[in-house]
Amino acid sequence: MPAPSQSFSERMIGAALLNIETYEAIEADETATLQAAGVVAMVALCGAVGAWNIGPMGALGSALSAVGGWLVWAGITYVVGDKIFGATATWGEVLRTLGFAQSPGVLLLLGIVPVLGWGVSLVVAIWILIAGFIGIRQALDISNGKTFLTIIIGGLIYGALQSIF
């Protein structure tokens, strides 16, 4: 298992490489919450630059929604996992692992390249989805099946909230 003193960039790389030990170390390190927020902010910035073709206000909106979405998604995931599936986690553990699960999102910066934009976005979205699955499973300490159901139920709740607000 990597030491909790693993550097920020080493944690981002480990999370992007879907390294379970990295996710376990992030989950356990209460001081990594600020680092997870840094990952989300960095990915939001890369996504905003990559989406610059939608204009500065669209890019800013995209960045702000990424940060807000991270907080809300982690909260919903925590509540669903804890209350429905009896997970053993804190909101902070889910917040940290889901923050680092967004590490592949730095590649969204390549979205500014016209030919690469949509392809990179698709690959990164799938990559983040897989990393998020691992992050949720490791944070909540639940089975693959319960993780899948947590994501489905949480996604339905998140979608319902988005349609209301």
C-alpha positions in Angstrom: 0.0 0.0 0.0 1.4 3.4 -0.9 2.4 5.6 2.0 -0.1 8.3 3.0 2.7 10.8 2.3 2.5 10.0 -1.4 2.7 13.3 -3.4 -0.2 15.0 -5.0 0.9 14.1 -8.5 1.6 10.5 -7.5 -1.9 10.2 -6.1 -3.4 11.6 -9.3 -1.4 9.2 -11.4 -2.3 6.3 -9.2 -6.0 7.2 -9.3 -5.9 7.6 -13.0 -4.2 4.2 -13.3 -7.1 2.8 -11.2 -4.7 1.7 -8.5 -6.8 0.3 -5.6 -4.0 0.9 -3.1 -3.9 4.6 -4.0 -7.7 4.9 -3.5 -7.3 3.1 -0.1 -4.6 5.6 0.9 -6.7 8.6 -0.2 -9.7 7.2 1.6 -7.8 6.9 4.9 -5.9 10.2 4.7 -8.2 12.9 6.1 -5.7 15.6 5.1 -6.2 14.6 1.4 -9.6 16.4 1.1 -8.0 19.6 0.1 -5.9 17.7 -2.5 -9.1 16.1 -3.8 -10.6 19.6 -4.2 -7.4 20.6 -6.0 -7.9 17.7 -8.5 -11.5 18.8 -9.1 -10.5 22.4 -9.6 -7.7 21.4 -11.9 -9.9 19.2 -14.0 -12.6 21.9 -14.0 -10.0 24.4 -15.3 -8.8 21.9 -18.0 -12.4 21.2 -19.0 -13.1 24.9 -19.2 -10.0 25.6 -21.4 -10.9 22.5 -23.5 -14.5 23.9 -23.9 -13.4 27.4 -24.6 -15.1 27.2 -28.0 -18.4 27.5 -26.2 -17.3 31.0 -25.0 -15.9 32.3 -21.7 -19.2 32.3 -19.9 -19.9 28.7 -21.0 -16.5 27.6 -19.9 -16.9 29.3 -16.5 -20.3 27.7 -16.0 -18.8 24.4 -16.9 -16.0 24.8 -14.3 -18.4 25.9 -11.6 -20.8 23.1 -12.3 -17.9 20.6 -12.0 -17.0 21.7 -8.5 -20.7 21.8 -7.4 -21.4 18.5 -9.0 -18.5 16.8 -7.2 -19.9 18.0 -3.8 -23.5 17.0 -4.5 -22.5 13.6 -6.2 -20.3 12.7 -3.3 -23.1 13.6 -0.8 -25.8 11.6 -2.7 -23.4 8.6 -3.1 -22.5 8.6 0.6 -26.2 8.8 1.7 -27.3 6.0 -0.8 -24.4 3.8 0.1 -24.7 4.4 3.9 -28.5 4.3 4.3 -29.5 1.7 1.7 -26.5 -0.6 1.5 -25.0 -0.3 5.0 -21.7 1.1 3.9 -19.0 2.0 6.4 -17.7 5.3 5.3 -17.8 9.0 5.9 -18.8 11.7 3.5 -15.2 12.9 3.5 -13.9 9.5 2.4 -16.3 9.5 -0.5 -15.5 13.1 -1.3 -11.7 12.3 -1.4 -11.9 9.2 -3.6 -14.4 10.8 -6.0 -12.2 13.9 -6.3 -9.2 11.9 -7.2 -11.2 9.7 -9.5 -11.6 12.8 -11.7 -7.8 12.8 -12.3 -8.1 11.6 -16.0 -10.0 14.8 -16.6 -6.8 16.8 -17.0 -6.8 15.3 -20.5 -9.9 17.5 -21.2 -7.4 20.2 -21.9 -6.9 18.5 -25.3 -10.5 19.4 -26.1 -9.2 22.7 -27.4 -7.7 20.8 -30.4 -10.5 20.6 -33.0 -9.9 17.1 -34.3 -9.4 15.6 -30.8 -12.1 17.3 -28.8 -15.1 14.9 -28.9 -13.0 11.8 -28.9 -10.9 12.8 -25.9 -14.1 13.9 -24.1 -15.7 10.5 -24.7 -12.6 8.5 -23.6 -12.1 10.7 -20.5 -15.8 10.4 -19.5 -15.6 6.6 -19.6 -12.3 6.6 -17.8 -13.7 8.8 -15.0 -16.7 6.6 -14.8 -14.6 3.6 -14.2 -12.3 5.4 -11.7 -15.4 6.7 -9.9 -16.7 3.2 -9.6 -13.5 2.1 -8.0 -13.4 5.2 -5.8 -17.0 4.6 -4.5 -16.4 0.9 -3.9 -13.2 1.5 -2.0 -14.6 4.4 0.0 -17.9 2.7 0.9 -16.3 -0.8 1.4 -19.1 -2.5 -0.5 -19.3 -5.1 -3.2 -19.3 -4.5 -6.9 -23.0 -5.1 -7.1 -23.8 -2.7 -4.3 -21.5 -0.2 -5.9 -23.3 -0.5 -9.2 -26.7 -0.1 -7.5 -25.4 2.9 -5.5 -24.3 4.6 -8.7 -27.6 3.8 -10.5 -29.8 5.0 -7.6 -27.6 8.0 -6.9 -27.6 8.9 -10.6 -31.4 8.8 -10.7 -31.5 11.1 -7.6 -28.9 13.4 -9.1 -30.8 13.6 -12.4 -34.0 14.3 -10.6 -32.4 17.1 -8.6 -30.9 18.6 -11.8 -34.3 18.7 -13.4 -35.8 20.5 -10.4 -33.0 23.0 -10.0 
